[in-house]
Amino acid sequence: MNRKLKMKDYIFAGAFAAIFIVVVIAVMAISSFNPLGQIVGSIIMPVIAAPVFFLYVTKVPKRGALLILGILLSLIMMSSSIIPLFICVGAGIIGDILASIGNYKSKKLYSLAYGFFGLAMMSPYSTLLVAREDYINNLVKFYGEGYATTFNSYISTGALIGIFIAGFIAALIGAYLAQKLLKKNFNKAGII
């Protein structure tokens, strides 16, 4: 099977990436009403977005597909700094490498690749490691002083590391559930 992207693959990649990003934005918007909700929402986001990811890799099992998704995901994750660009693109590159090792068929390697996308979904928080004050000032600007102060009190460096680990684990859980969902519903419906 030819593993190079064709025009049809780019169309599928764009469509599924758009759906994936809409799901991510929706979870971010819904969960951002309070600081704790923002943190919890970020952790459950990989679980909710997983079915779209696995539909995507089922429809576009080609070299470069996950890099495209990583690049497009970085566009919304860079709201706080440029650091998420590197994390999201890195997730795409690692995802593509893992997919190619599994000959674009290994569910386990796609699950591991999605774990890195779970980290990419946490990437805006990486700014807190290098520019905490800038990140908190942005929160003050968008949500107010009380929100930013409460958020800052929840996020120590240790808590931040825990959030990244939780994002990775949530992505693995999401991968497992998404594969069950696809097998149960989408295979029967003839979608995949």
Secondary structure, 3 states (H helix, E strand, C coil): CCCCCCHHHHHHHHHHHHHHHHHHHHHHHHHCCCHHHHHHHHHHHHHHHHHHHHHHHHHCCCCCHHHHHHHHHHHHHCCCCCHHHHHHHHHHHHHHHHHHHCCCCCHHHHHHHHHHHHHHHCHHHHHHHHCHHHHHHHHHHHHCHHHHHHHHHHCCHHHHHHHHHHHHHHHHHHHHHHHHHHHHHHHHHCCC
